[in-house]
Amino acid sequence: MSESDPPAPPAAVDFGFQTVLRGEKAGRVRAVFDSVADRYDLMNDLMTGGLHRLWKTVLVDALLPRPGTTLLDVAGGTGDVALRWLDRLGALADARRGQALVVDANERMLEVGRDRALDRGIIAGPIRIAAMAEALPFSDRAVDACSIAFGLRNVTEIDTALREMHRVLKPGGRFACLEFSRVALPLLGPLYERYSFTVIPWLGEQVTGEPAAYRYLVESIRRFPAQEALATRMRQVGFERVHHRNLAGGIVALHTAWRL
Ligand SMILES: C[S@@+](CC[C@H](N)C(=O)[O-])C[C@H]1O[C@@H](n2cnc3c(N)ncnc32)[C@H](O)[C@@H]1O
């Protein structure tokens, strides 16, 4: 190693409140989503009282969908955001009106999404691809818009994933990230803490039988960069005109940016 080489990344990373070897985190995260995939959508509705639907609609609006364009939704899980994008463009009825690609590390999440879309009679749904956010299987400047919703927190190499999402966007492409963040309303803070550490794992146990998966969820939120810190990291990989806005008092933040 020469003096000009960048320092090696730390060997240990957070997995919720635990510390694990960097190389182990992706497998641990995969196991979490394997264990809850079948009930993932139902849990989202119960945990957020349906609010995640509204947040995802705000996300799709922020991507400024235009007819005929392609969205890449990274860590897209069962495909909620991609379906909203297609619906907004009228592309569920006519594929010429727009396209959506869903990338996710977890094949089970993709399968559940595919089955659920077919059950709803959706044939022209998104294209679903199993891949890591840190190594997107697309050429440079391939897509018009790129999103990641409640996914970045789970990714081991956050900066690499941000760099990849910037790389695959066309110049003039729009990026949006929806993620749990830091509560900005003083009165909401203690209530939200109590809800997070008691109700969510309890609900997770009742609905999925996996309280540990939902303890990981609430812990990982506390380890994820706050609003400004994430905006800085987005700028560092090349995103421009980075803005963020709080939703539900900062329980969730929406970061938007452009690749120019
Ligand atoms: C909380 S879910 C969000 C799913 C979807 N975006 C939504 O909002 O409903 C997080 C997703 O990130 C995926 N994921 C975790 N780490 C990943 C990685 N490194 N690359 C790609 N996907 C990843 C998981 O498999 C899971 O489907």
The ligand as an SDF file (V2000), in Angstrom:
LIG
                    3D

 27 29  0  0  0  0  0  0  0  0999 V2000
  -37.5270   -1.7000    3.7790 C   0  0  0  0  0  0  0  0  0  0  0  0
  -37.4600   -2.5160    2.2380 S   0  0  0  0  0  0  0  0  0  0  0  0
  -38.0470   -1.2670    1.1250 C   0  0  0  0  0  0  0  0  0  0  0  0
  -38.7510   -1.8330   -0.0600 C   0  0  0  0  0  0  0  0  0  0  0  0
  -39.4510   -0.8140   -0.9610 C   0  0  0  0  0  0  0  0  0  0  0  0
  -38.5120    0.1420   -1.4800 N   0  0  0  0  0  0  0  0  0  0  0  0
  -40.5630   -0.1230   -0.2280 C   0  0  0  0  0  0  0  0  0  0  0  0
  -40.4320    1.0810    0.0140 O   0  0  0  0  0  0  0  0  0  0  0  0
  -41.5510   -0.7640    0.1010 O   0  0  0  0  0  0  0  0  0  0  0  0
  -35.7470   -2.5220    1.9160 C   0  0  0  0  0  0  0  0  0  0  0  0
  -35.3680   -3.3210    0.6880 C   0  0  0  0  0  0  0  0  0  0  0  0
  -33.9870   -3.1010    0.4360 O   0  0  0  0  0  0  0  0  0  0  0  0
  -33.4290   -4.2880   -0.0860 C   0  0  0  0  0  0  0  0  0  0  0  0
  -31.9730   -4.1960    0.0640 N   0  0  0  0  0  0  0  0  0  0  0  0
  -31.2740   -4.2160    1.1990 C   0  0  0  0  0  0  0  0  0  0  0  0
  -29.9650   -4.0710    0.9400 N   0  0  0  0  0  0  0  0  0  0  0  0
  -29.8430   -3.9670   -0.4060 C   0  0  0  0  0  0  0  0  0  0  0  0
  -28.7410   -3.7690   -1.2960 C   0  0  0  0  0  0  0  0  0  0  0  0
  -27.5000   -3.6700   -0.8260 N   0  0  0  0  0  0  0  0  0  0  0  0
  -28.9840   -3.6820   -2.6030 N   0  0  0  0  0  0  0  0  0  0  0  0
  -30.2570   -3.7930   -3.0790 C   0  0  0  0  0  0  0  0  0  0  0  0
  -31.3270   -3.9760   -2.2910 N   0  0  0  0  0  0  0  0  0  0  0  0
  -31.1320   -4.0450   -0.9710 C   0  0  0  0  0  0  0  0  0  0  0  0
  -34.1090   -5.3630    0.7320 C   0  0  0  0  0  0  0  0  0  0  0  0
  -34.0190   -6.6300    0.1310 O   0  0  0  0  0  0  0  0  0  0  0  0
  -35.5300   -4.8350    0.8300 C   0  0  0  0  0  0  0  0  0  0  0  0
  -36.3460   -5.3170   -0.2020 O   0  0  0  0  0  0  0  0  0  0  0  0
  1  2  1  0
  2  3  1  0
  2 10  1  0
  3  4  1  0
  4  5  1  0
  5  6  1  0
  5  7  1  0
  7  8  2  0
  7  9  1  0
 10 11  1  0
 11 12  1  0
 11 26  1  0
 12 13  1  0
 13 14  1  0
 13 24  1  0
 14 15  1  0
 14 23  1  0
 15 16  2  0
 16 17  1  0
 17 18  1  0
 17 23  2  0
 18 19  1  0
 18 20  2  0
 20 21  1  0
 21 22  2  0
 22 23  1  0
 24 25  1  0
 24 26  1  0
 26 27  1  0
M  CHG  2   2   1   9  -1
M  END
$$$$
